[in-house]
Amino acid sequence: LFYNPLNVFLCVFLMEFRRGNSLIVMVCFITSLVSYSRSDSVNDPGERLLFQRLTNSSIYSKMLRPVKDPNTTTDVHFNLTLVQIVDVDEKNQILTLNVWIQMRWRDEFLNWDVEEASGTNEIRVPANEIWVPDIILYNSAQITDEDNYLRNTKASTAIIQHTGEVTLWPRPTILKSSCLINVRTFPFDEQNCTLSFSSWAYHGDLISLWNMSSAATNEKNYIRSSEFTLINVPAHRRIVKYVGYPPYYFLDYHIEFKR
C-alpha cells in the first residue's frame, strides 16, 4: 500500500501527543486514503509503465529523434485526406482546404512487454509528451499560427502500440497553400494546385517520408462544393537534392479541380 512518509511521521507524533484521541486517528486514516488515491490516478499498468519512462529524462527525450542508433533512419508514413475546398482566392493566389492528416512512425523507446503490462497492448498519450516528426507544408500561405496544422498536431492524442508504433491523427485542419491560379478560361477554368510536405530539419538519411495512399480523396468524407468540382488528388513521392546535403523526401498532393 502506498503511503506518504511525512503523513506517517505526523500521525505517529500526533497520536503520541494526544494518545487515545479518536479524532486524530480518523484524520490520519482519511489523509492516508487521499494520498493513496492520488498516487493511483494512472490505473492501467501499461500507461503507468509508459508514464514512468516519459518522466525519466535519462531514458527518453521528446526533443530527440527516437532511435537508439543515430545512423538509423526513421520511416514516417504520411497520409492526407481532402475533406473540403474551402476557398480559392484568385487575387492572392491562395487555396484554402479542410483536410485530415495522419502520421505513423516507430519510437524505439516506447515499447513494453504486454504480459508485464497486464495485457495492455496500446495506450493513448498527449502528442506534446512525445517526439513528433516536423513534417510541414513547404508552400504554406498561412500568416498566423492559429490554424497551423503543426500546432494542431501537438494538441492531439497519439496512439502507441506496445511495439513502439505511434499513430497520430491530428485534429481537422485548415491548410492555406500558395498556388498559381490561372483564370484565363474563366468561368470554365481548371486548376492544379500542389501541396508539398516534407521534414523541415531532418534530411532523408534521418527521416524517410512515405505516402500511405496514392490519392488523397475519400468519397464518404468529402464535402462537395457548389462552385468547384474535384477531379482528382493524386499523391507522389519525390527526392530533392541540395548541394552538399543528403537528399530530402517530399510528398506532393496535386489538387485537381474545375469551376
C-alpha positions in Angstrom: 0.0 0.0 0.0 1.3 3.4 -1.0 2.0 5.8 1.9 3.4 9.3 2.3 6.4 9.2 4.8 5.6 12.7 6.0 2.0 11.7 6.8 3.1 8.7 8.8 5.6 10.8 10.8 2.9 13.4 11.6 0.4 10.7 12.5 2.7 8.9 14.9 3.7 12.2 16.6 0.2 13.4 17.0 -1.1 10.1 18.3 1.7 10.0 20.9 1.0 13.6 21.9 -2.8 13.1 22.0 -2.9 9.4 23.0 -6.3 7.9 22.6 -7.8 10.7 20.7 -10.0 9.0 18.1 -10.3 12.2 16.1 -6.6 12.2 15.4 -6.7 8.6 14.3 -9.6 9.3 11.9 -7.8 12.3 10.4 -4.7 10.2 9.8 -6.8 7.5 8.2 -8.5 9.8 5.8 -5.2 11.5 4.9 -3.7 8.2 4.0 -6.7 7.3 1.8 -6.4 10.6 -0.1 -2.6 10.1 -0.6 -3.2 6.5 -1.9 -6.0 7.6 -4.3 -3.8 10.3 -5.8 -0.9 8.0 -6.3 -3.1 5.5 -8.1 -4.5 8.0 -10.7 -2.9 6.0 -13.5 -4.7 2.7 -13.1 -3.6 0.9 -16.3 -0.2 -0.8 -15.7 0.8 -0.2 -19.3 0.0 3.5 -19.0 1.9 3.7 -15.8 4.9 2.0 -17.3 5.0 4.4 -20.2 4.4 7.4 -18.0 7.4 6.4 -15.9 9.5 6.2 -19.0 8.4 9.5 -20.3 9.1 11.2 -16.9 12.6 9.7 -16.7 14.6 12.2 -18.7 17.7 10.0 -18.6 15.9 7.5 -20.9 13.6 9.5 -23.0 13.7 12.9 -24.6 10.9 14.2 -26.8 13.4 16.7 -28.3 15.5 13.9 -29.9 14.7 11.5 -32.7 13.6 8.2 -31.1 16.3 5.9 -32.3 19.0 4.0 -30.3 21.4 4.1 -33.2 21.8 7.7 -34.6 22.5 6.1 -38.0 19.1 4.5 -38.1 16.6 6.2 -40.5 13.1 6.9 -39.1 10.4 5.9 -41.6 7.5 8.3 -41.3 4.3 7.3 -43.1 2.1 10.2 -44.0 -1.5 10.5 -45.3 -3.6 13.4 -46.3 -7.4 13.2 -46.8 -9.1 16.2 -48.5 -12.4 17.0 -46.8 -13.4 20.3 -48.5 -12.3 23.0 -50.8 -13.0 26.0 -48.6 -11.9 28.9 -50.7 -10.0 29.8 -53.9 -8.5 33.3 -53.6 -7.6 34.2 -57.2 -6.2 37.6 -56.3 -3.8 36.5 -53.6 -3.1 33.1 -55.3 -4.2 31.1 -52.2 -6.0 27.8 -51.9 -7.7 27.1 -48.6 -8.6 23.5 -47.8 -10.1 21.5 -45.0 -8.0 18.3 -44.5 -7.3 15.3 -42.2 -3.7 14.3 -41.8 -2.4 11.0 -40.4 1.2 10.1 -39.5 2.7 6.9 -38.3 6.3 6.0 -37.2 8.2 3.8 -34.8 9.6 5.1 -31.5 12.3 2.7 -30.3 11.9 3.8 -26.7 8.2 3.5 -26.3 7.7 -0.3 -26.3 6.8 -2.6 -23.5 6.1 -6.3 -22.6 2.3 -6.9 -22.9 2.4 -9.6 -20.2 4.2 -7.3 -17.7 1.6 -4.6 -18.5 -1.4 -6.9 -17.6 -2.3 -7.4 -21.3 -2.3 -3.7 -22.3 -1.1 -3.6 -25.9 -1.8 0.1 -26.7 -2.2 3.4 -24.8 -3.1 7.0 -25.6 -1.0 9.9 -24.6 -0.9 13.7 -25.4 1.2 14.2 -28.5 3.1 17.0 -26.9 4.6 14.5 -24.4 6.5 12.5 -27.1 8.7 13.1 -30.2 6.7 14.1 -33.3 8.2 14.4 -36.8 8.3 18.0 -38.0 6.5 17.4 -41.3 5.3 20.8 -42.6 3.6 22.2 -45.7 6.5 23.8 -47.6 4.3 26.1 -49.8 2.1 27.2 -46.9 0.5 30.6 -47.2 -0.6 30.8 -43.5 0.3 34.1 -41.8 -0.8 33.3 -38.2 -0.3 30.2 -36.1 -3.9 29.9 -35.1 -4.8 27.4 -37.8 -1.3 25.9 -38.2 -1.6 22.1 -38.5 1.7 21.6 -36.6 0.1 23.3 -33.6 -2.9 21.0 -34.0 -0.6 18.0 -34.2 0.9 18.9 -30.8 -2.5 19.3 -29.3 -3.7 15.9 -30.5 -3.6 12.4 -28.9 -1.1 9.8 -30.0 -2.0 6.0 -30.0 1.1 4.0 -29.1 1.3 0.2 -29.7 3.4 -2.0 -27.4 5.8 -2.5 -30.4 6.6 1.2 -30.3 4.5 2.1 -33.4 2.9 5.5 -33.0 -0.1 6.7 -34.9 -1.2 10.3 -34.8 -4.5 11.7 -36.0 -4.3 15.5 -35.7 -7.5 17.5 -35.4 -9.2 18.5 -38.7 -7.0 21.2 -40.1 -7.4 24.2 -42.4 -4.4 24.5 -44.8 -3.7 27.6 -46.8 -1.4 26.9 -49.7 0.2 29.1 -52.3 -1.0 28.2 -55.8 -0.6 29.7 -59.2 -4.3 30.1 -60.2 -4.9 30.5 -63.9 -8.3 32.2 -64.7 -7.8 32.9 -68.4 -10.5 30.4 -69.3 -12.9 31.7 -66.6 -15.6 30.5 -65.8 -14.5 27.2 -67.3 -11.1 27.1 -65.8 -9.3 24.0 -64.4 -6.8 24.3 -61.7 -4.0 22.1 -60.4 -2.6 23.1 -57.0 0.2 21.2 -55.4 0.7 20.7 -51.6 4.3 19.8 -50.8 5.1 18.1 -47.5 8.5 17.3 -46.0 10.6 17.5 -42.8 12.0 20.9 -42.2 15.0 20.0 -40.1 15.8 16.3 -41.0 17.3 15.2 -44.3 16.5 11.9 -45.9 19.1 9.9 -44.0 17.3 10.8 -40.8 13.7 10.8 -41.8 12.4 8.9 -44.8 8.9 10.1 -45.7 6.4 7.7 -47.3 2.8 8.2 -48.5 0.2 5.7 -47.2 -2.0 6.1 -50.3 -1.6 7.0 -53.9 -4.5 9.5 -53.6 -6.0 11.9 -51.0 -9.7 11.5 -51.7 -12.4 9.8 -49.7 -15.9 10.0 -51.2 -17.5 9.3 -47.8 -15.9 12.3 -46.1 -15.6 14.8 -49.0 -17.9 17.8 -48.8 -18.8 18.8 -52.3 -18.5 22.4 -53.4 -21.3 24.3 -55.2 -18.6 26.2 -57.2 -15.8 23.7 -57.8 -15.8 20.1 -58.9 -13.0 17.9 -57.6 -11.3 15.9 -60.4 -8.6 14.0 -58.6 -6.0 14.3 -55.9 -3.0 12.0 -56.8 -0.1 11.7 -54.5 3.6 11.3 -55.5 6.9 10.9 -53.6 9.9 12.7 -54.9 13.5 13.3 -53.9 15.0 16.8 -53.7 18.8 17.1 -53.7 20.6 20.2 -52.3 24.3 20.8 -52.9 26.4 19.5 -50.1 23.5 17.8 -48.2 21.8 14.4 -48.3 18.5 14.3 -50.2 15.2 15.3 -48.8 12.0 13.3 -49.3 8.8 15.2 -50.4 5.2 14.1 -50.7 3.3 16.1 -53.3 -0.5 16.1 -53.4 -2.0 17.5 -56.6 -5.4 19.1 -56.1 -7.1 19.0 -59.5 -10.4 20.7 -59.7 -12.6 22.8 -62.1 -15.1 25.5 -61.8 
